[in-house]
Amino acid sequence: TMARCPAVFAPNVLERYCAHLPGNAGYLQLRPRYMLRSLPGGIFQAALFMPSNSPVLAVLGKPRKGKGAAQSCSALEAIHRLHQIGALNDNLHPASMPLYLG
């Protein structure tokens, strides 16, 4: 099967992935961080930095019109890489997370 994720939901998928990383506790919340770079013509490029215990640490997204689109693009690339190495399953849940079939 092929995992699919609309770009607008990609940051949420990464947030959920980070919440299941080892070491994530109530007082310390591991989450992705974005740094935006402004390019000429209203174009932005986002660099995404994952927590140090993630198998994917950094991703540079493609330039996009708008800050949100740039962040979503880098998040989508990170999801693609995490899925390729098996850290996310085909439902885009952390591979270590049990699947609820309720």
N, C-alpha and C positions, 0 to 999 in steps of 0.2 A: 504493500500500500504506500501511498504517497501522502506525507503530511502536508497540510495546507494551512496557511495563516494569513489573513488580510493584514496588510502593513499597519493599519491603525490599531490592531490588537497586539502587535509584536511587543511593545513595551510591557504590557500586562503579563504576557507569557514569561518574559524575563524576570519580572518582579516575583512571580509565583515560583520560578525556578530557583531564584536566589533565596527565597524563604525556606526552601527545603535543603539548602546547603548545610553541611555539618558546621557546627559552631554558631549557627544563628540562634540567638537567645532573646528573651524578652527585652533586656537592656541594650542589646546590640543587634541592630537589624542590618543584615547584609543586603545591599541593593546595587543595581547598576548605576553608574554615573556617566553623564554625557558632558562633553565639551563641544561647543559650537564654534565654528569658524565662519565668518562672513566673507563671501566672495563677491566680486562685482556683479551687478545686475540683480540684486535681491536673491542671490543663491546662497545656500548654507551647506556646510558639510559638518557632520557630527562624528566625533570620535567617542566610542563607547568603551568604558572601562568596567570590567566585572570584578567581583571580589577575588582576593588572592587564592582562595581555595576552589575556584572554578577552573575547569579544564581549558576554557577559552578566556583569555585575560583582556584582550583589547581588539577592537574592530574599528576600522575607518570606513564609514559609509560613503556612498556615492553622493556627489553634490545634488541638491534638490532645491526647488523653490519652496521656501518656507521652513521655519525652524522645526515645526512638528513633523513635517515630511522627512526632513534630514534625520531626526532622531529615530523615527520609525524605520527608515531605511537601514540605519546601522543596527537597530535591534533585530530586524529581519535577517540580516546577514549573520548576526550572532546566533540566532535560532537555527539557521541553516547549518552552521558549523557544529553546534551542540547536537543537533539531530544526526549529522553525518558520523560523529564519533560515538553515538549511542547514549549520550547524556540525557537526551529527550527522546521519548518513545514516539510512535506514529500518531498518538493523540496529543503530542506536544506537552506531555506531563513529564516531570523528572523521572528518569528510568527507575530510580529507587523507590518511587512512590507507588503503593499498591493501587491497582485499578479497581474502582468501585463499579460493580456490575448490577447493583440494586435495581 
